[in-house]
Amino acid sequence: MTRPPLPLYLDDVVVLRKPHPCGSTTWTIVRLGADIGARCSGCGRRVLMARSEIERDIKRFEARGPLAPAD
């Protein structure tokens, strides 16, 4: 049985398991789709990762984007 995709929204701030080479583990979501674009909060580098890869690596959400539904 497959799991539904994790709901991600633009401007979500997430903490990933592995640190970026600059030392930061915090990323901002800047692009959505099959590939997820993220910007490192430490150095500003943008990367493109497969959705399945980023969903597996997310530790927690620091902040949700303005388009995320209020819980």
Gaussian input, Z-matrix of N, CA and C with variables (Angstrom, degrees):
# hf/3-21g

backbone

0 1
 N
 C     1     B1
 C     2     B2     1     A1
 N     3     B3     2     A2     1     D1
 C     4     B4     3     A3     2     D2
 C     5     B5     4     A4     3     D3
 N     6     B6     5     A5     4     D4
 C     7     B7     6     A6     5     D5
 C     8     B8     7     A7     6     D6
 N     9     B9     8     A8     7     D7
 C    10    B10     9     A9     8     D8
 C    11    B11    10    A10     9     D9
 N    12    B12    11    A11    10    D10
 C    13    B13    12    A12    11    D11
 C    14    B14    13    A13    12    D12
 N    15    B15    14    A14    13    D13
 C    16    B16    15    A15    14    D14
 C    17    B17    16    A16    15    D15
 N    18    B18    17    A17    16    D16
 C    19    B19    18    A18    17    D17
 C    20    B20    19    A19    18    D18
 N    21    B21    20    A20    19    D19
 C    22    B22    21    A21    20    D20
 C    23    B23    22    A22    21    D21
 N    24    B24    23    A23    22    D22
 C    25    B25    24    A24    23    D23
 C    26    B26    25    A25    24    D24
 N    27    B27    26    A26    25    D25
 C    28    B28    27    A27    26    D26
 C    29    B29    28    A28    27    D27
 N    30    B30    29    A29    28    D28
 C    31    B31    30    A30    29    D29
 C    32    B32    31    A31    30    D30
 N    33    B33    32    A32    31    D31
 C    34    B34    33    A33    32    D32
 C    35    B35    34    A34    33    D33
 N    36    B36    35    A35    34    D34
 C    37    B37    36    A36    35    D35
 C    38    B38    37    A37    36    D36
 N    39    B39    38    A38    37    D37
 C    40    B40    39    A39    38    D38
 C    41    B41    40    A40    39    D39
 N    42    B42    41    A41    40    D40
 C    43    B43    42    A42    41    D41
 C    44    B44    43    A43    42    D42
 N    45    B45    44    A44    43    D43
 C    46    B46    45    A45    44    D44
 C    47    B47    46    A46    45    D45
 N    48    B48    47    A47    46    D46
 C    49    B49    48    A48    47    D47
 C    50    B50    49    A49    48    D48
 N    51    B51    50    A50    49    D49
 C    52    B52    51    A51    50    D50
 C    53    B53    52    A52    51    D51
 N    54    B54    53    A53    52    D52
 C    55    B55    54    A54    53    D53
 C    56    B56    55    A55    54    D54
 N    57    B57    56    A56    55    D55
 C    58    B58    57    A57    56    D56
 C    59    B59    58    A58    57    D57
 N    60    B60    59    A59    58    D58
 C    61    B61    60    A60    59    D59
 C    62    B62    61    A61    60    D60
 N    63    B63    62    A62    61    D61
 C    64    B64    63    A63    62    D62
 C    65    B65    64    A64    63    D63
 N    66    B66    65    A65    64    D64
 C    67    B67    66    A66    65    D65
 C    68    B68    67    A67    66    D66
 N    69    B69    68    A68    67    D67
 C    70    B70    69    A69    68    D68
 C    71    B71    70    A70    69    D69
 N    72    B72    71    A71    70    D70
 C    73    B73    72    A72    71    D71
 C    74    B74    73    A73    72    D72
 N    75    B75    74    A74    73    D73
 C    76    B76    75    A75    74    D74
 C    77    B77    76    A76    75    D75
 N    78    B78    77    A77    76    D76
 C    79    B79    78    A78    77    D77
 C    80    B80    79    A79    78    D78
 N    81    B81    80    A80    79    D79
 C    82    B82    81    A81    80    D80
 C    83    B83    82    A82    81    D81
 N    84    B84    83    A83    82    D82
 C    85    B85    84    A84    83    D83
 C    86    B86    85    A85    84    D84
 N    87    B87    86    A86    85    D85
 C    88    B88    87    A87    86    D86
 C    89    B89    88    A88    87    D87
 N    90    B90    89    A89    88    D88
 C    91    B91    90    A90    89    D89
 C    92    B92    91    A91    90    D90
 N    93    B93    92    A92    91    D91
 C    94    B94    93    A93    92    D92
 C    95    B95    94    A94    93    D93
 N    96    B96    95    A95    94    D94
 C    97    B97    96    A96    95    D95
 C    98    B98    97    A97    96    D96
 N    99    B99    98    A98    97    D97
 C   100   B100    99    A99    98    D98
 C   101   B101   100   A100    99    D99
 N   102   B102   101   A101   100   D100
 C   103   B103   102   A102   101   D101
 C   104   B104   103   A103   102   D102
 N   105   B105   104   A104   103   D103
 C   106   B106   105   A105   104   D104
 C   107   B107   106   A106   105   D105
 N   108   B108   107   A107   106   D106
 C   109   B109   108   A108   107   D107
 C   110   B110   109   A109   108   D108
 N   111   B111   110   A110   109   D109
 C   112   B112   111   A111   110   D110
 C   113   B113   112   A112   111   D111
 N   114   B114   113   A113   112   D112
 C   115   B115   114   A114   113   D113
 C   116   B116   115   A115   114   D114
 N   117   B117   116   A116   115   D115
 C   118   B118   117   A117   116   D116
 C   119   B119   118   A118   117   D117
 N   120   B120   119   A119   118   D118
 C   121   B121   120   A120   119   D119
 C   122   B122   121   A121   120   D120
 N   123   B123   122   A122   121   D121
 C   124   B124   123   A123   122   D122
 C   125   B125   124   A124   123   D123
 N   126   B126   125   A125   124   D124
 C   127   B127   126   A126   125   D125
 C   128   B128   127   A127   126   D126
 N   129   B129   128   A128   127   D127
 C   130   B130   129   A129   128   D128
 C   131   B131   130   A130   129   D129
 N   132   B132   131   A131   130   D130
 C   133   B133   132   A132   131   D131
 C   134   B134   133   A133   132   D132
 N   135   B135   134   A134   133   D133
 C   136   B136   135   A135   134   D134
 C   137   B137   136   A136   135   D135
 N   138   B138   137   A137   136   D136
 C   139   B139   138   A138   137   D137
 C   140   B140   139   A139   138   D138
 N   141   B141   140   A140   139   D139
 C   142   B142   141   A141   140   D140
 C   143   B143   142   A142   141   D141
 N   144   B144   143   A143   142   D142
 C   145   B145   144   A144   143   D143
 C   146   B146   145   A145   144   D144
 N   147   B147   146   A146   145   D145
 C   148   B148   147   A147   146   D146
 C   149   B149   148   A148   147   D147
 N   150   B150   149   A149   148   D148
 C   151   B151   150   A150   149   D149
 C   152   B152   151   A151   150   D150
 N   153   B153   152   A152   151   D151
 C   154   B154   153   A153   152   D152
 C   155   B155   154   A154   153   D153
 N   156   B156   155   A155   154   D154
 C   157   B157   156   A156   155   D155
 C   158   B158   157   A157   156   D156
 N   159   B159   158   A158   157   D157
 C   160   B160   159   A159   158   D158
 C   161   B161   160   A160   159   D159
 N   162   B162   161   A161   160   D160
 C   163   B163   162   A162   161   D161
 C   164   B164   163   A163   162   D162
 N   165   B165   164   A164   163   D163
 C   166   B166   165   A165   164   D164
 C   167   B167   166   A166   165   D165
 N   168   B168   167   A167   166   D166
 C   169   B169   168   A168   167   D167
 C   170   B170   169   A169   168   D168
 N   171   B171   170   A170   169   D169
 C   172   B172   171   A171   170   D170
 C   173   B173   172   A172   171   D171
 N   174   B174   173   A173   172   D172
 C   175   B175   174   A174   173   D173
 C   176   B176   175   A175   174   D174
 N   177   B177   176   A176   175   D175
 C   178   B178   177   A177   176   D176
 C   179   B179   178   A178   177   D177
 N   180   B180   179   A179   178   D178
 C   181   B181   180   A180   179   D179
 C   182   B182   181   A181   180   D180
 N   183   B183   182   A182   181   D181
 C   184   B184   183   A183   182   D182
 C   185   B185   184   A184   183   D183
 N   186   B186   185   A185   184   D184
 C   187   B187   186   A186   185   D185
 C   188   B188   187   A187   186   D186
 N   189   B189   188   A188   187   D187
 C   190   B190   189   A189   188   D188
 C   191   B191   190   A190   189   D189
 N   192   B192   191   A191   190   D190
 C   193   B193   192   A192   191   D191
 C   194   B194   193   A193   192   D192
 N   195   B195   194   A194   193   D193
 C   196   B196   195   A195   194   D194
 C   197   B197   196   A196   195   D195
 N   198   B198   197   A197   196   D196
 C   199   B199   198   A198   197   D197
 C   200   B200   199   A199   198   D198
 N   201   B201   200   A200   199   D199
 C   202   B202   201   A201   200   D200
 C   203   B203   202   A202   201   D201
 N   204   B204   203   A203   202   D202
 C   205   B205   204   A204   203   D203
 C   206   B206   205   A205   204   D204
 N   207   B207   206   A206   205   D205
 C   208   B208   207   A207   206   D206
 C   209   B209   208   A208   207   D207
 N   210   B210   209   A209   208   D208
 C   211   B211   210   A210   209   D209
 C   212   B212   211   A211   210   D210

   B1=1.4433
   B2=1.5323
   B3=1.3198
   B4=1.4627
   B5=1.5169
   B6=1.3195
   B7=1.4579
   B8=1.5178
   B9=1.3334
   B10=1.4690
   B11=1.5295
   B12=1.3227
   B13=1.4620
   B14=1.5262
   B15=1.3084
   B16=1.4613
   B17=1.5289
   B18=1.3347
   B19=1.4668
   B20=1.5269
   B21=1.3106
   B22=1.4598
   B23=1.5227
   B24=1.3228
   B25=1.4534
   B26=1.5206
   B27=1.3410
   B28=1.4549
   B29=1.5219
   B30=1.3027
   B31=1.4654
   B32=1.5185
   B33=1.3410
   B34=1.4674
   B35=1.5213
   B36=1.3099
   B37=1.4665
   B38=1.5215
   B39=1.3404
   B40=1.4529
   B41=1.5240
   B42=1.3232
   B43=1.4589
   B44=1.5167
   B45=1.3368
   B46=1.4611
   B47=1.5254
   B48=1.3111
   B49=1.4638
   B50=1.5234
   B51=1.3239
   B52=1.4669
   B53=1.5245
   B54=1.3253
   B55=1.4703
   B56=1.5268
   B57=1.3091
   B58=1.4634
   B59=1.5375
   B60=1.3198
   B61=1.4739
   B62=1.5300
   B63=1.3336
   B64=1.4692
   B65=1.5252
   B66=1.3445
   B67=1.4608
   B68=1.5197
   B69=1.3269
   B70=1.4600
   B71=1.5275
   B72=1.3258
   B73=1.4623
   B74=1.5325
   B75=1.3339
   B76=1.4548
   B77=1.5280
   B78=1.3407
   B79=1.4556
   B80=1.5202
   B81=1.3276
   B82=1.4608
   B83=1.5266
   B84=1.3319
   B85=1.4621
   B86=1.5314
   B87=1.3430
   B88=1.4649
   B89=1.5304
   B90=1.3302
   B91=1.4640
   B92=1.5180
   B93=1.3368
   B94=1.4546
   B95=1.5209
   B96=1.3121
   B97=1.4590
   B98=1.5180
   B99=1.3285
   B100=1.4651
   B101=1.5242
   B102=1.3356
   B103=1.4636
   B104=1.5201
   B105=1.3150
   B106=1.4559
   B107=1.5203
   B108=1.3262
   B109=1.4602
   B110=1.5126
   B111=1.3282
   B112=1.4585
   B113=1.5236
   B114=1.3294
   B115=1.4595
   B116=1.5203
   B117=1.3278
   B118=1.4634
   B119=1.5245
   B120=1.3277
   B121=1.4576
   B122=1.5239
   B123=1.3189
   B124=1.4574
   B125=1.5182
   B126=1.3412
   B127=1.4643
   B128=1.5238
   B129=1.3352
   B130=1.4607
   B131=1.5154
   B132=1.3087
   B133=1.4713
   B134=1.5148
   B135=1.3452
   B136=1.4678
   B137=1.5121
   B138=1.3320
   B139=1.4583
   B140=1.5228
   B141=1.3146
   B142=1.4554
   B143=1.5193
   B144=1.3393
   B145=1.4612
   B146=1.5226
   B147=1.3158
   B148=1.4640
   B149=1.5285
   B150=1.3203
   B151=1.4643
   B152=1.5282
   B153=1.3259
   B154=1.4661
   B155=1.5295
   B156=1.3185
   B157=1.4646
   B158=1.5257
   B159=1.3211
   B160=1.4649
   B161=1.5248
   B162=1.3412
   B163=1.4648
   B164=1.5260
   B165=1.3118
   B166=1.4625
   B167=1.5370
   B168=1.3490
   B169=1.4623
   B170=1.5241
   B171=1.3318
   B172=1.4682
   B173=1.5278
   B174=1.3156
   B175=1.4575
   B176=1.5324
   B177=1.3400
   B178=1.4674
   B179=1.5326
   B180=1.3171
   B181=1.4597
   B182=1.5229
   B183=1.3284
   B184=1.4688
   B185=1.5360
   B186=1.3220
   B187=1.4668
   B188=1.5151
   B189=1.3164
   B190=1.4584
   B191=1.5311
   B192=1.3239
   B193=1.4594
   B194=1.5082
   B195=1.3256
   B196=1.4674
   B197=1.5311
   B198=1.3193
   B199=1.4627
   B200=1.5267
   B201=1.3237
   B202=1.4673
   B203=1.5266
   B204=1.3368
   B205=1.4728
   B206=1.5248
   B207=1.3156
   B208=1.4694
   B209=1.5306
   B210=1.3184
   B211=1.4784
   B212=1.5004
   A1=108.97
   A2=117.38
   A3=120.93
   A4=110.25
   A5=114.46
   A6=120.23
   A7=109.65
   A8=118.27
   A9=119.76
   A10=108.98
   A11=117.45
   A12=119.36
   A13=111.51
   A14=115.45
   A15=122.25
   A16=108.24
   A17=118.80
   A18=119.12
   A19=110.58
   A20=115.94
   A21=122.78
   A22=108.04
   A23=116.96
   A24=122.55
   A25=109.02
   A26=115.54
   A27=119.48
   A28=109.99
   A29=116.24
   A30=125.06
   A31=113.88
   A32=118.58
   A33=120.22
   A34=107.63
   A35=116.92
   A36=121.83
   A37=106.42
   A38=116.20
   A39=121.60
   A40=110.34
   A41=115.29
   A42=122.33
   A43=106.76
   A44=116.41
   A45=121.26
   A46=110.20
   A47=116.21
   A48=121.79
   A49=113.47
   A50=117.29
   A51=120.68
   A52=109.77
   A53=117.78
   A54=119.30
   A55=111.42
   A56=115.72
   A57=122.88
   A58=106.57
   A59=119.86
   A60=120.40
   A61=113.96
   A62=118.20
   A63=119.78
   A64=111.53
   A65=117.57
   A66=121.86
   A67=114.37
   A68=118.25
   A69=121.56
   A70=111.30
   A71=116.47
   A72=120.90
   A73=111.10
   A74=117.43
   A75=122.65
   A76=109.98
   A77=115.81
   A78=122.65
   A79=110.21
   A80=117.03
   A81=123.36
   A82=108.26
   A83=116.74
   A84=121.91
   A85=108.39
   A86=116.87
   A87=120.98
   A88=112.87
   A89=118.51
   A90=121.70
   A91=108.52
   A92=116.30
   A93=121.29
   A94=110.46
   A95=116.15
   A96=122.65
   A97=108.47
   A98=116.30
   A99=119.82
   A100=109.64
   A101=116.04
   A102=122.21
   A103=107.64
   A104=116.20
   A105=121.67
   A106=108.52
   A107=116.51
   A108=121.54
   A109=108.64
   A110=116.32
   A111=120.83
   A112=109.53
   A113=116.05
   A114=122.20
   A115=108.19
   A116=115.89
   A117=121.91
   A118=109.00
   A119=116.36
   A120=120.67
   A121=112.01
   A122=117.36
   A123=120.77
   A124=112.87
   A125=116.87
   A126=120.20
   A127=113.57
   A128=118.39
   A129=121.34
   A130=114.88
   A131=118.26
   A132=121.43
   A133=109.59
   A134=116.82
   A135=121.87
   A136=109.08
   A137=115.90
   A138=121.45
   A139=108.84
   A140=115.19
   A141=122.61
   A142=106.91
   A143=116.58
   A144=121.17
   A145=109.02
   A146=115.93
   A147=120.45
   A148=108.92
   A149=116.30
   A150=120.83
   A151=111.11
   A152=117.53
   A153=120.36
   A154=110.99
   A155=117.19
   A156=121.53
   A157=111.67
   A158=117.00
   A159=119.48
   A160=110.90
   A161=118.06
   A162=120.19
   A163=110.97
   A164=116.76
   A165=121.43
   A166=111.05
   A167=117.01
   A168=121.25
   A169=114.50
   A170=118.80
   A171=120.09
   A172=109.66
   A173=114.74
   A174=121.63
   A175=109.85
   A176=115.43
   A177=120.30
   A178=109.43
   A179=115.28
   A180=122.32
   A181=108.02
   A182=117.14
   A183=121.62
   A184=109.11
   A185=115.65
   A186=121.36
   A187=108.30
   A188=115.94
   A189=120.65
   A190=108.43
   A191=115.73
   A192=121.30
   A193=112.04
   A194=117.39
   A195=120.90
   A196=113.31
   A197=118.81
   A198=120.88
   A199=113.32
   A200=117.65
   A201=121.35
   A202=109.45
   A203=117.17
   A204=118.58
   A205=110.54
   A206=115.23
   A207=120.83
   A208=108.88
   A209=116.09
   A210=120.20
   A211=111.67
   D1=132.88
   D2=-178.74
   D3=-92.58
   D4=146.95
   D5=177.73
   D6=-87.24
   D7=146.09
   D8=176.23
   D9=-68.58
   D10=155.38
   D11=-179.67
   D12=-64.83
   D13=147.24
   D14=177.70
   D15=-67.30
   D16=130.08
   D17=-179.70
   D18=-71.30
   D19=113.19
   D20=177.00
   D21=-115.53
   D22=146.19
   D23=-179.34
   D24=-131.28
   D25=154.96
   D26=177.32
   D27=-57.94
   D28=143.10
   D29=179.31
   D30=69.88
   D31=13.61
   D32=169.21
   D33=-66.20
   D34=141.14
   D35=175.50
   D36=-109.63
   D37=119.71
   D38=-175.78
   D39=-121.54
   D40=153.70
   D41=173.47
   D42=-107.92
   D43=124.23
   D44=179.93
   D45=-98.29
   D46=161.44
   D47=-176.40
   D48=-67.32
   D49=-45.44
   D50=-177.88
   D51=-96.41
   D52=138.71
   D53=177.64
   D54=-75.86
   D55=151.21
   D56=172.61
   D57=-71.14
   D58=157.06
   D59=179.00
   D60=-54.72
   D61=-23.42
   D62=177.48
   D63=-76.91
   D64=-11.23
   D65=177.81
   D66=105.58
   D67=-13.65
   D68=-178.44
   D69=-82.23
   D70=145.24
   D71=175.21
   D72=-114.37
   D73=2.38
   D74=-176.22
   D75=-99.85
   D76=132.16
   D77=-177.09
   D78=-132.77
   D79=149.15
   D80=175.29
   D81=-110.76
   D82=130.71
   D83=179.90
   D84=-76.22
   D85=123.56
   D86=-177.77
   D87=-120.26
   D88=-8.29
   D89=179.90
   D90=-150.64
   D91=138.62
   D92=179.89
   D93=-120.41
   D94=155.89
   D95=179.24
   D96=148.93
   D97=-154.51
   D98=176.18
   D99=-65.11
   D100=-34.29
   D101=172.73
   D102=-106.92
   D103=143.59
   D104=-179.43
   D105=-108.54
   D106=128.18
   D107=175.29
   D108=-92.83
   D109=134.83
   D110=-179.67
   D111=-136.55
   D112=146.24
   D113=177.96
   D114=-114.17
   D115=128.24
   D116=179.22
   D117=-68.03
   D118=133.15
   D119=179.36
   D120=-76.19
   D121=-17.74
   D122=-179.53
   D123=-81.81
   D124=-54.43
   D125=-173.11
   D126=-114.44
   D127=-10.26
   D128=178.12
   D129=86.80
   D130=1.73
   D131=179.95
   D132=-64.96
   D133=139.79
   D134=176.04
   D135=-103.23
   D136=136.60
   D137=177.10
   D138=-131.19
   D139=157.63
   D140=176.34
   D141=-117.63
   D142=122.89
   D143=-178.81
   D144=-126.51
   D145=150.67
   D146=175.93
   D147=-63.84
   D148=143.33
   D149=-179.31
   D150=-56.11
   D151=-42.72
   D152=-178.86
   D153=-62.99
   D154=-35.79
   D155=179.92
   D156=-68.82
   D157=-45.42
   D158=-178.01
   D159=-71.51
   D160=-35.03
   D161=177.50
   D162=-62.95
   D163=-36.98
   D164=179.80
   D165=-71.48
   D166=-31.74
   D167=-174.05
   D168=-90.28
   D169=-11.74
   D170=-178.02
   D171=-69.25
   D172=126.44
   D173=177.27
   D174=-89.68
   D175=-47.49
   D176=179.29
   D177=-163.55
   D178=165.99
   D179=175.30
   D180=-96.59
   D181=126.46
   D182=175.05
   D183=-81.02
   D184=-43.53
   D185=179.89
   D186=-151.59
   D187=149.55
   D188=177.99
   D189=-100.10
   D190=149.84
   D191=-179.98
   D192=-68.80
   D193=167.46
   D194=-177.63
   D195=-66.96
   D196=-19.78
   D197=179.66
   D198=-90.03
   D199=-4.81
   D200=179.29
   D201=-70.50
   D202=140.81
   D203=177.97
   D204=-67.26
   D205=143.63
   D206=179.15
   D207=-75.59
   D208=131.63
   D209=179.31
   D210=-94.07

